[in-house]
Amino acid sequence: MAKYHLHLAHLYGDLLNTYSDVGNIIALQYYAKQMDTDIDVKVVSIDNNFNPDEFDLALFGGGQDYEQLVVSKDLPNKHDAIDKFINEGKPFLAICGGYQLLGHYYIGADGKKIPGLGILDHYTLSQDNHRFIGNITIKNEESGQEYHGFENHNGRTFLGKGERPLGKVISGNGNNGEDQTEGAIYKNTYCSYFHGPILTRNGEIAKKILLAALEYKYPNADLSSQKALKIVPTF
């Protein structure tokens, strides 16, 4: 039996899984096992209550514009709970559409403006008959770590107040193809357009997320062995 236990909320996991980002959950469970930790997963979907005190970490993936439009109509019911979760510093991973919906709004491929939660201060525009598609490499300027992934998005996201990029683009397009940023970090919330999924190719990010969750839930625990875990590159 594992020494530590974490509860993960998979927000709209039954609707927003077009890009198989459920693989991020598998990656988290894989690394958690090496850190003597179990992770239980619960899908929180349309009309479900999201209790921020019930969960230790959360995943918000992406989908097609239709599914994201459906989700956007339910999101106001969860605004305060998600806001509390994020601003308390609990770890939150938002990929692609989930990333866009944490911001103020995004413009869909059809030109319609879809409102987001506005918890993070970014916004997303669209491109005319073009997508950013291909392999991408970025460097996190705080840790010096390089992250590798695959991007496939029409959106052009521009960061706002309180956000810093997940990394600076070395090769690829990133958030918008202009400012060399990719993704966003706010407190312990990590956002990205990376598929792959991101955590299967970048175990260091999974480790950061898991440590943040463990430190929040078990503030007096000795996590020295968890912090010492060596991540073997998978790219």
NUSE-807497 format. One record per residue (C-alpha): residue number from 1; residue in one letter; y, x, z. Coordinates in nm, 3 decimals, always signed. Layout:
REM NUSE-807497
<r><resi>NUM</resi><resn>A</resn><north>Y</north><east>X</east><up>Z</up></r>
...
//
This chain:
REM NUSE-807497
<r><resi>1</resi><resn>M</resn><north>+0.000</north><east>+0.000</east><up>+0.000</up></r>
<r><resi>2</resi><resn>A</resn><north>+0.343</north><east>+0.128</east><up>-0.095</up></r>
<r><resi>3</resi><resn>K</resn><north>+0.588</north><east>+0.222</east><up>+0.178</up></r>
<r><resi>4</resi><resn>Y</resn><north>+0.885</north><east>+0.049</east><up>+0.016</up></r>
<r><resi>5</resi><resn>H</resn><north>+0.925</north><east>-0.283</east><up>-0.162</up></r>
<r><resi>6</resi><resn>L</resn><north>+1.195</north><east>-0.398</east><up>-0.403</up></r>
<r><resi>7</resi><resn>H</resn><north>+1.261</north><east>-0.738</east><up>-0.562</up></r>
<r><resi>8</resi><resn>L</resn><north>+1.394</north><east>-0.742</east><up>-0.919</up></r>
<r><resi>9</resi><resn>A</resn><north>+1.571</north><east>-1.034</east><up>-1.086</up></r>
<r><resi>10</resi><resn>H</resn><north>+1.510</north><east>-1.053</east><up>-1.461</up></r>
<r><resi>11</resi><resn>L</resn><north>+1.804</north><east>-1.266</east><up>-1.568</up></r>
<r><resi>12</resi><resn>Y</resn><north>+1.715</north><east>-1.500</east><up>-1.854</up></r>
<r><resi>13</resi><resn>G</resn><north>+1.408</north><east>-1.290</east><up>-1.921</up></r>
<r><resi>14</resi><resn>D</resn><north>+1.238</north><east>-1.581</east><up>-2.096</up></r>
<r><resi>15</resi><resn>L</resn><north>+1.525</north><east>-1.607</east><up>-2.348</up></r>
<r><resi>16</resi><resn>L</resn><north>+1.680</north><east>-1.262</east><up>-2.387</up></r>
<r><resi>17</resi><resn>N</resn><north>+1.391</north><east>-1.037</east><up>-2.476</up></r>
<r><resi>18</resi><resn>T</resn><north>+1.434</north><east>-0.997</east><up>-2.851</up></r>
<r><resi>19</resi><resn>Y</resn><north>+1.438</north><east>-0.619</east><up>-2.835</up></r>
<r><resi>20</resi><resn>S</resn><north>+1.145</north><east>-0.584</east><up>-2.593</up></r>
<r><resi>21</resi><resn>D</resn><north>+1.372</north><east>-0.460</east><up>-2.316</up></r>
<r><resi>22</resi><resn>V</resn><north>+1.110</north><east>-0.587</east><up>-2.072</up></r>
<r><resi>23</resi><resn>G</resn><north>+0.984</north><east>-0.231</east><up>-2.122</up></r>
<r><resi>24</resi><resn>N</resn><north>+1.259</north><east>-0.130</east><up>-1.882</up></r>
<r><resi>25</resi><resn>I</resn><north>+1.078</north><east>-0.320</east><up>-1.608</up></r>
<r><resi>26</resi><resn>I</resn><north>+0.754</north><east>-0.138</east><up>-1.690</up></r>
<r><resi>27</resi><resn>A</resn><north>+0.942</north><east>+0.192</east><up>-1.673</up></r>
<r><resi>28</resi><resn>L</resn><north>+1.098</north><east>+0.103</east><up>-1.338</up></r>
<r><resi>29</resi><resn>Q</resn><north>+0.758</north><east>+0.010</east><up>-1.198</up></r>
<r><resi>30</resi><resn>Y</resn><north>+0.610</north><east>+0.334</east><up>-1.334</up></r>
<r><resi>31</resi><resn>Y</resn><north>+0.869</north><east>+0.554</east><up>-1.165</up></r>
<r><resi>32</resi><resn>A</resn><north>+0.876</north><east>+0.337</east><up>-0.852</up></r>
<r><resi>33</resi><resn>K</resn><north>+0.504</north><east>+0.398</east><up>-0.802</up></r>
<r><resi>34</resi><resn>Q</resn><north>+0.576</north><east>+0.772</east><up>-0.798</up></r>
<r><resi>35</resi><resn>M</resn><north>+0.838</north><east>+0.700</east><up>-0.533</up></r>
<r><resi>36</resi><resn>D</resn><north>+0.593</north><east>+0.509</east><up>-0.309</up></r>
<r><resi>37</resi><resn>T</resn><north>+0.761</north><east>+0.181</east><up>-0.400</up></r>
<r><resi>38</resi><resn>D</resn><north>+0.640</north><east>-0.157</east><up>-0.527</up></r>
<r><resi>39</resi><resn>I</resn><north>+0.857</north><east>-0.381</east><up>-0.745</up></r>
<r><resi>40</resi><resn>D</resn><north>+0.815</north><east>-0.758</east><up>-0.762</up></r>
<r><resi>41</resi><resn>V</resn><north>+0.974</north><east>-0.931</east><up>-1.062</up></r>
<r><resi>42</resi><resn>K</resn><north>+1.112</north><east>-1.284</east><up>-1.084</up></r>
<r><resi>43</resi><resn>V</resn><north>+1.265</north><east>-1.442</east><up>-1.393</up></r>
<r><resi>44</resi><resn>V</resn><north>+1.589</north><east>-1.625</east><up>-1.316</up></r>
<r><resi>45</resi><resn>S</resn><north>+1.671</north><east>-1.850</east><up>-1.610</up></r>
<r><resi>46</resi><resn>I</resn><north>+1.864</north><east>-2.160</east><up>-1.716</up></r>
<r><resi>47</resi><resn>D</resn><north>+1.939</north><east>-2.390</east><up>-1.423</up></r>
<r><resi>48</resi><resn>N</resn><north>+1.768</north><east>-2.151</east><up>-1.176</up></r>
<r><resi>49</resi><resn>N</resn><north>+1.960</north><east>-2.046</east><up>-0.869</up></r>
<r><resi>50</resi><resn>F</resn><north>+2.038</north><east>-1.674</east><up>-0.845</up></r>
<r><resi>51</resi><resn>N</resn><north>+2.057</north><east>-1.572</east><up>-0.481</up></r>
<r><resi>52</resi><resn>P</resn><north>+2.206</north><east>-1.220</east><up>-0.466</up></r>
<r><resi>53</resi><resn>D</resn><north>+2.064</north><east>-1.165</east><up>-0.119</up></r>
<r><resi>54</resi><resn>E</resn><north>+1.710</north><east>-1.222</east><up>-0.243</up></r>
<r><resi>55</resi><resn>F</resn><north>+1.706</north><east>-0.931</east><up>-0.489</up></r>
<r><resi>56</resi><resn>D</resn><north>+1.750</north><east>-0.555</east><up>-0.472</up></r>
<r><resi>57</resi><resn>L</resn><north>+1.808</north><east>-0.485</east><up>-0.843</up></r>
<r><resi>58</resi><resn>A</resn><north>+1.860</north><east>-0.685</east><up>-1.160</up></r>
<r><resi>59</resi><resn>L</resn><north>+1.806</north><east>-0.661</east><up>-1.536</up></r>
<r><resi>60</resi><resn>F</resn><north>+2.007</north><east>-0.853</east><up>-1.796</up></r>
<r><resi>61</resi><resn>G</resn><north>+1.878</north><east>-0.797</east><up>-2.151</up></r>
<r><resi>62</resi><resn>G</resn><north>+1.991</north><east>-0.904</east><up>-2.495</up></r>
<r><resi>63</resi><resn>G</resn><north>+1.893</north><east>-1.143</east><up>-2.770</up></r>
<r><resi>64</resi><resn>Q</resn><north>+2.017</north><east>-1.305</east><up>-3.088</up></r>
<r><resi>65</resi><resn>D</resn><north>+2.355</north><east>-1.482</east><up>-3.094</up></r>
<r><resi>66</resi><resn>Y</resn><north>+2.195</north><east>-1.826</east><up>-3.057</up></r>
<r><resi>67</resi><resn>E</resn><north>+2.010</north><east>-1.737</east><up>-2.737</up></r>
<r><resi>68</resi><resn>Q</resn><north>+2.316</north><east>-1.561</east><up>-2.601</up></r>
<r><resi>69</resi><resn>L</resn><north>+2.528</north><east>-1.869</east><up>-2.672</up></r>
<r><resi>70</resi><resn>V</resn><north>+2.278</north><east>-2.081</east><up>-2.474</up></r>
<r><resi>71</resi><resn>V</resn><north>+2.290</north><east>-1.832</east><up>-2.188</up></r>
<r><resi>72</resi><resn>S</resn><north>+2.670</north><east>-1.814</east><up>-2.193</up></r>
<r><resi>73</resi><resn>K</resn><north>+2.686</north><east>-2.186</east><up>-2.113</up></r>
<r><resi>74</resi><resn>D</resn><north>+2.474</north><east>-2.138</east><up>-1.800</up></r>
<r><resi>75</resi><resn>L</resn><north>+2.642</north><east>-1.817</east><up>-1.682</up></r>
<r><resi>76</resi><resn>P</resn><north>+2.938</north><east>-1.984</east><up>-1.507</up></r>
<r><resi>77</resi><resn>N</resn><north>+2.689</north><east>-2.135</east><up>-1.262</up></r>
<r><resi>78</resi><resn>K</resn><north>+2.584</north><east>-1.783</east><up>-1.163</up></r>
<r><resi>79</resi><resn>H</resn><north>+2.923</north><east>-1.610</east><up>-1.182</up></r>
<r><resi>80</resi><resn>D</resn><north>+2.992</north><east>-1.581</east><up>-0.810</up></r>
<r><resi>81</resi><resn>A</resn><north>+2.638</north><east>-1.470</east><up>-0.730</up></r>
<r><resi>82</resi><resn>I</resn><north>+2.632</north><east>-1.201</east><up>-1.000</up></r>
<r><resi>83</resi><resn>D</resn><north>+2.983</north><east>-1.089</east><up>-0.902</up></r>
<r><resi>84</resi><resn>K</resn><north>+2.872</north><east>-1.051</east><up>-0.539</up></r>
<r><resi>85</resi><resn>F</resn><north>+2.557</north><east>-0.863</east><up>-0.640</up></r>
<r><resi>86</resi><resn>I</resn><north>+2.744</north><east>-0.616</east><up>-0.860</up></r>
<r><resi>87</resi><resn>N</resn><north>+3.043</north><east>-0.559</east><up>-0.631</up></r>
<r><resi>88</resi><resn>E</resn><north>+2.822</north><east>-0.506</east><up>-0.329</up></r>
<r><resi>89</resi><resn>G</resn><north>+2.687</north><east>-0.206</east><up>-0.518</up></r>
<r><resi>90</resi><resn>K</resn><north>+2.336</north><east>-0.325</east><up>-0.587</up></r>
<r><resi>91</resi><resn>P</resn><north>+2.192</north><east>-0.171</east><up>-0.906</up></r>
<r><resi>92</resi><resn>F</resn><north>+2.220</north><east>-0.380</east><up>-1.220</up></r>
<r><resi>93</resi><resn>L</resn><north>+2.105</north><east>-0.282</east><up>-1.571</up></r>
<r><resi>94</resi><resn>A</resn><north>+2.263</north><east>-0.468</east><up>-1.864</up></r>
<r><resi>95</resi><resn>I</resn><north>+2.145</north><east>-0.404</east><up>-2.218</up></r>
<r><resi>96</resi><resn>C</resn><north>+2.313</north><east>-0.508</east><up>-2.544</up></r>
<r><resi>97</resi><resn>G</resn><north>+2.387</north><east>-0.883</east><up>-2.514</up></r>
<r><resi>98</resi><resn>G</resn><north>+2.368</north><east>-0.864</east><up>-2.135</up></r>
<r><resi>99</resi><resn>Y</resn><north>+2.622</north><east>-0.581</east><up>-2.149</up></r>
<r><resi>100</resi><resn>Q</resn><north>+2.854</north><east>-0.790</east><up>-2.368</up></r>
<r><resi>101</resi><resn>L</resn><north>+2.824</north><east>-1.097</east><up>-2.145</up></r>
<r><resi>102</resi><resn>L</resn><north>+2.928</north><east>-0.908</east><up>-1.832</up></r>
<r><resi>103</resi><resn>G</resn><north>+3.265</north><east>-0.855</east><up>-2.000</up></r>
<r><resi>104</resi><resn>H</resn><north>+3.542</north><east>-1.098</east><up>-2.086</up></r>
<r><resi>105</resi><resn>Y</resn><north>+3.406</north><east>-1.214</east><up>-2.422</up></r>
<r><resi>106</resi><resn>Y</resn><north>+3.236</north><east>-1.110</east><up>-2.740</up></r>
<r><resi>107</resi><resn>I</resn><north>+3.287</north><east>-1.215</east><up>-3.100</up></r>
<r><resi>108</resi><resn>G</resn><north>+2.963</north><east>-1.320</east><up>-3.268</up></r>
<r><resi>109</resi><resn>A</resn><north>+2.863</north><east>-1.231</east><up>-3.622</up></r>
<r><resi>110</resi><resn>D</resn><north>+2.990</north><east>-1.574</east><up>-3.730</up></r>
<r><resi>111</resi><resn>G</resn><north>+3.334</north><east>-1.501</east><up>-3.586</up></r>
<r><resi>112</resi><resn>K</resn><north>+3.302</north><east>-1.735</east><up>-3.286</up></r>
<r><resi>113</resi><resn>K</resn><north>+3.435</north><east>-1.616</east><up>-2.951</up></r>
<r><resi>114</resi><resn>I</resn><north>+3.170</north><east>-1.637</east><up>-2.679</up></r>
<r><resi>115</resi><resn>P</resn><north>+3.303</north><east>-1.622</east><up>-2.322</up></r>
<r><resi>116</resi><resn>G</resn><north>+3.148</north><east>-1.377</east><up>-2.080</up></r>
<r><resi>117</resi><resn>L</resn><north>+3.151</north><east>-1.349</east><up>-1.703</up></r>
<r><resi>118</resi><resn>G</resn><north>+3.458</north><east>-1.124</east><up>-1.688</up></r>
<r><resi>119</resi><resn>I</resn><north>+3.311</north><east>-0.930</east><up>-1.397</up></r>
<r><resi>120</resi><resn>L</resn><north>+3.351</north><east>-0.607</east><up>-1.591</up></r>
<r><resi>121</resi><resn>D</resn><north>+3.674</north><east>-0.541</east><up>-1.777</up></r>
<r><resi>122</resi><resn>H</resn><north>+3.545</north><east>-0.485</east><up>-2.131</up></r>
<r><resi>123</resi><resn>Y</resn><north>+3.548</north><east>-0.701</east><up>-2.442</up></r>
<r><resi>124</resi><resn>T</resn><north>+3.351</north><east>-0.694</east><up>-2.767</up></r>
<r><resi>125</resi><resn>L</resn><north>+3.462</north><east>-0.747</east><up>-3.126</up></r>
<r><resi>126</resi><resn>S</resn><north>+3.235</north><east>-0.786</east><up>-3.429</up></r>
<r><resi>127</resi><resn>Q</resn><north>+3.200</north><east>-0.600</east><up>-3.760</up></r>
<r><resi>128</resi><resn>D</resn><north>+3.210</north><east>-0.755</east><up>-4.105</up></r>
<r><resi>129</resi><resn>N</resn><north>+2.870</north><east>-0.722</east><up>-4.271</up></r>
<r><resi>130</resi><resn>H</resn><north>+2.786</north><east>-0.403</east><up>-4.084</up></r>
<r><resi>131</resi><resn>R</resn><north>+2.579</north><east>-0.289</east><up>-3.788</up></r>
<r><resi>132</resi><resn>F</resn><north>+2.547</north><east>+0.035</east><up>-3.597</up></r>
<r><resi>133</resi><resn>I</resn><north>+2.181</north><east>+0.127</east><up>-3.649</up></r>
<r><resi>134</resi><resn>G</resn><north>+1.999</north><east>+0.451</east><up>-3.579</up></r>
<r><resi>135</resi><resn>N</resn><north>+1.909</north><east>+0.714</east><up>-3.324</up></r>
<r><resi>136</resi><resn>I</resn><north>+2.177</north><east>+0.808</east><up>-3.075</up></r>
<r><resi>137</resi><resn>T</resn><north>+2.226</north><east>+1.089</east><up>-2.824</up></r>
<r><resi>138</resi><resn>I</resn><north>+2.492</north><east>+1.094</east><up>-2.553</up></r>
<r><resi>139</resi><resn>K</resn><north>+2.588</north><east>+1.322</east><up>-2.265</up></r>
<r><resi>140</resi><resn>N</resn><north>+2.684</north><east>+1.197</east><up>-1.922</up></r>
<r><resi>141</resi><resn>E</resn><north>+2.989</north><east>+1.400</east><up>-1.828</up></r>
<r><resi>142</resi><resn>E</resn><north>+2.929</north><east>+1.373</east><up>-1.452</up></r>
<r><resi>143</resi><resn>S</resn><north>+2.566</north><east>+1.488</east><up>-1.440</up></r>
<r><resi>144</resi><resn>G</resn><north>+2.550</north><east>+1.682</east><up>-1.766</up></r>
<r><resi>145</resi><resn>Q</resn><north>+2.234</north><east>+1.491</east><up>-1.855</up></r>
<r><resi>146</resi><resn>E</resn><north>+2.166</north><east>+1.395</east><up>-2.214</up></r>
<r><resi>147</resi><resn>Y</resn><north>+2.030</north><east>+1.048</east><up>-2.289</up></r>
<r><resi>148</resi><resn>H</resn><north>+1.844</north><east>+0.946</east><up>-2.605</up></r>
<r><resi>149</resi><resn>G</resn><north>+1.795</north><east>+0.604</east><up>-2.758</up></r>
<r><resi>150</resi><resn>F</resn><north>+1.815</north><east>+0.376</east><up>-3.059</up></r>
<r><resi>151</resi><resn>E</resn><north>+2.112</north><east>+0.152</east><up>-3.129</up></r>
<r><resi>152</resi><resn>N</resn><north>+2.118</north><east>-0.166</east><up>-3.337</up></r>
<r><resi>153</resi><resn>H</resn><north>+2.429</north><east>-0.376</east><up>-3.279</up></r>
<r><resi>154</resi><resn>N</resn><north>+2.706</north><east>-0.554</east><up>-3.462</up></r>
<r><resi>155</resi><resn>G</resn><north>+2.937</north><east>-0.551</east><up>-3.161</up></r>
<r><resi>156</resi><resn>R</resn><north>+3.222</north><east>-0.306</east><up>-3.096</up></r>
<r><resi>157</resi><resn>T</resn><north>+3.281</north><east>-0.286</east><up>-2.722</up></r>
<r><resi>158</resi><resn>F</resn><north>+3.596</north><east>-0.145</east><up>-2.563</up></r>
<r><resi>159</resi><resn>L</resn><north>+3.593</north><east>-0.046</east><up>-2.198</up></r>
<r><resi>160</resi><resn>G</resn><north>+3.854</north><east>-0.153</east><up>-1.946</up></r>
<r><resi>161</resi><resn>K</resn><north>+3.982</north><east>-0.085</east><up>-1.597</up></r>
<r><resi>162</resi><resn>G</resn><north>+3.733</north><east>+0.054</east><up>-1.347</up></r>
<r><resi>163</resi><resn>E</resn><north>+3.470</north><east>+0.135</east><up>-1.608</up></r>
<r><resi>164</resi><resn>R</resn><north>+3.358</north><east>+0.476</east><up>-1.723</up></r>
<r><resi>165</resi><resn>P</resn><north>+3.119</north><east>+0.542</east><up>-2.011</up></r>
<r><resi>166</resi><resn>L</resn><north>+2.750</north><east>+0.604</east><up>-1.957</up></r>
<r><resi>167</resi><resn>G</resn><north>+2.801</north><east>+0.901</east><up>-2.184</up></r>
<r><resi>168</resi><resn>K</resn><north>+2.998</north><east>+1.069</east><up>-2.460</up></r>
<r><resi>169</resi><resn>V</resn><north>+2.843</north><east>+1.035</east><up>-2.804</up></r>
<r><resi>170</resi><resn>I</resn><north>+2.689</north><east>+1.354</east><up>-2.942</up></r>
<r><resi>171</resi><resn>S</resn><north>+2.533</north><east>+1.182</east><up>-3.242</up></r>
<r><resi>172</resi><resn>G</resn><north>+2.539</north><east>+0.816</east><up>-3.338</up></r>
<r><resi>173</resi><resn>N</resn><north>+2.805</north><east>+0.547</east><up>-3.301</up></r>
<r><resi>174</resi><resn>G</resn><north>+2.811</north><east>+0.426</east><up>-2.941</up></r>
<r><resi>175</resi><resn>N</resn><north>+3.024</north><east>+0.141</east><up>-2.810</up></r>
<r><resi>176</resi><resn>N</resn><north>+3.254</north><east>+0.102</east><up>-3.107</up></r>
<r><resi>177</resi><resn>G</resn><north>+3.225</north><east>+0.397</east><up>-3.345</up></r>
<r><resi>178</resi><resn>E</resn><north>+3.578</north><east>+0.509</east><up>-3.257</up></r>
<r><resi>179</resi><resn>D</resn><north>+3.624</north><east>+0.653</east><up>-2.909</up></r>
<r><resi>180</resi><resn>Q</resn><north>+3.292</north><east>+0.841</east><up>-2.869</up></r>
<r><resi>181</resi><resn>T</resn><north>+3.189</north><east>+0.635</east><up>-2.567</up></r>
<r><resi>182</resi><resn>E</resn><north>+2.853</north><east>+0.466</east><up>-2.512</up></r>
<r><resi>183</resi><resn>G</resn><north>+2.771</north><east>+0.215</east><up>-2.245</up></r>
<r><resi>184</resi><resn>A</resn><north>+2.953</north><east>+0.165</east><up>-1.919</up></r>
<r><resi>185</resi><resn>I</resn><north>+2.912</north><east>+0.240</east><up>-1.551</up></r>
<r><resi>186</resi><resn>Y</resn><north>+3.076</north><east>+0.036</east><up>-1.278</up></r>
<r><resi>187</resi><resn>K</resn><north>+2.961</north><east>+0.104</east><up>-0.920</up></r>
<r><resi>188</resi><resn>N</resn><north>+2.580</north><east>+0.088</east><up>-0.959</up></r>
<r><resi>189</resi><resn>T</resn><north>+2.589</north><east>-0.125</east><up>-1.272</up></r>
<r><resi>190</resi><resn>Y</resn><north>+2.468</north><east>+0.052</east><up>-1.586</up></r>
<r><resi>191</resi><resn>C</resn><north>+2.537</north><east>-0.095</east><up>-1.930</up></r>
<r><resi>192</resi><resn>S</resn><north>+2.418</north><east>+0.029</east><up>-2.268</up></r>
<r><resi>193</resi><resn>Y</resn><north>+2.336</north><east>-0.060</east><up>-2.626</up></r>
<r><resi>194</resi><resn>F</resn><north>+2.030</north><east>+0.169</east><up>-2.608</up></r>
<r><resi>195</resi><resn>H</resn><north>+1.697</north><east>+0.025</east><up>-2.704</up></r>
<r><resi>196</resi><resn>G</resn><north>+1.379</north><east>+0.224</east><up>-2.692</up></r>
<r><resi>197</resi><resn>P</resn><north>+1.379</north><east>+0.084</east><up>-2.419</up></r>
<r><resi>198</resi><resn>I</resn><north>+1.641</north><east>+0.298</east><up>-2.248</up></r>
<r><resi>199</resi><resn>L</resn><north>+1.443</north><east>+0.373</east><up>-1.931</up></r>
<r><resi>200</resi><resn>T</resn><north>+1.123</north><east>+0.477</east><up>-2.107</up></r>
<r><resi>201</resi><resn>R</resn><north>+1.313</north><east>+0.757</east><up>-2.279</up></r>
<r><resi>202</resi><resn>N</resn><north>+1.556</north><east>+0.835</east><up>-1.997</up></r>
<r><resi>203</resi><resn>G</resn><north>+1.372</north><east>+0.847</east><up>-1.668</up></r>
<r><resi>204</resi><resn>E</resn><north>+1.669</north><east>+1.002</east><up>-1.491</up></r>
<r><resi>205</resi><resn>I</resn><north>+1.855</north><east>+0.671</east><up>-1.525</up></r>
<r><resi>206</resi><resn>A</resn><north>+1.554</north><east>+0.485</east><up>-1.383</up></r>
<r><resi>207</resi><resn>K</resn><north>+1.552</north><east>+0.728</east><up>-1.091</up></r>
<r><resi>208</resi><resn>K</resn><north>+1.924</north><east>+0.667</east><up>-1.025</up></r>
<r><resi>209</resi><resn>I</resn><north>+1.871</north><east>+0.291</east><up>-1.027</up></r>
<r><resi>210</resi><resn>L</resn><north>+1.570</north><east>+0.306</east><up>-0.796</up></r>
<r><resi>211</resi><resn>L</resn><north>+1.739</north><east>+0.541</east><up>-0.550</up></r>
<r><resi>212</resi><resn>A</resn><north>+2.046</north><east>+0.316</east><up>-0.537</up></r>
<r><resi>213</resi><resn>A</resn><north>+1.824</north><east>+0.017</east><up>-0.460</up></r>
<r><resi>214</resi><resn>L</resn><north>+1.627</north><east>+0.202</east><up>-0.193</up></r>
<r><resi>215</resi><resn>E</resn><north>+1.938</north><east>+0.344</east><up>-0.028</up></r>
<r><resi>216</resi><resn>Y</resn><north>+2.095</north><east>+0.000</east><up>-0.015</up></r>
<r><resi>217</resi><resn>K</resn><north>+1.788</north><east>-0.176</east><up>+0.127</up></r>
<r><resi>218</resi><resn>Y</resn><north>+1.668</north><east>+0.107</east><up>+0.352</up></r>
<r><resi>219</resi><resn>P</resn><north>+1.988</north><east>+0.284</east><up>+0.466</up></r>
<r><resi>220</resi><resn>N</resn><north>+1.815</north><east>+0.478</east><up>+0.744</up></r>
<r><resi>221</resi><resn>A</resn><north>+1.505</north><east>+0.584</east><up>+0.552</up></r>
<r><resi>222</resi><resn>D</resn><north>+1.421</north><east>+0.943</east><up>+0.472</up></r>
<r><resi>223</resi><resn>L</resn><north>+1.419</north><east>+0.937</east><up>+0.093</up></r>
<r><resi>224</resi><resn>S</resn><north>+1.408</north><east>+1.312</east><up>+0.043</up></r>
<r><resi>225</resi><resn>S</resn><north>+1.075</north><east>+1.300</east><up>-0.145</up></r>
<r><resi>226</resi><resn>Q</resn><north>+1.208</north><east>+1.023</east><up>-0.371</up></r>
<r><resi>227</resi><resn>K</resn><north>+1.520</north><east>+1.226</east><up>-0.446</up></r>
<r><resi>228</resi><resn>A</resn><north>+1.305</north><east>+1.530</east><up>-0.522</up></r>
<r><resi>229</resi><resn>L</resn><north>+1.097</north><east>+1.347</east><up>-0.788</up></r>
<r><resi>230</resi><resn>K</resn><north>+1.092</north><east>+1.552</east><up>-1.108</up></r>
<r><resi>231</resi><resn>I</resn><north>+1.135</north><east>+1.348</east><up>-1.426</up></r>
<r><resi>232</resi><resn>V</resn><north>+0.936</north><east>+1.474</east><up>-1.721</up></r>
<r><resi>233</resi><resn>P</resn><north>+1.121</north><east>+1.428</east><up>-2.055</up></r>
<r><resi>234</resi><resn>T</resn><north>+0.963</north><east>+1.167</east><up>-2.283</up></r>
<r><resi>235</resi><resn>F</resn><north>+1.168</north><east>+1.222</east><up>-2.599</up></r>
//
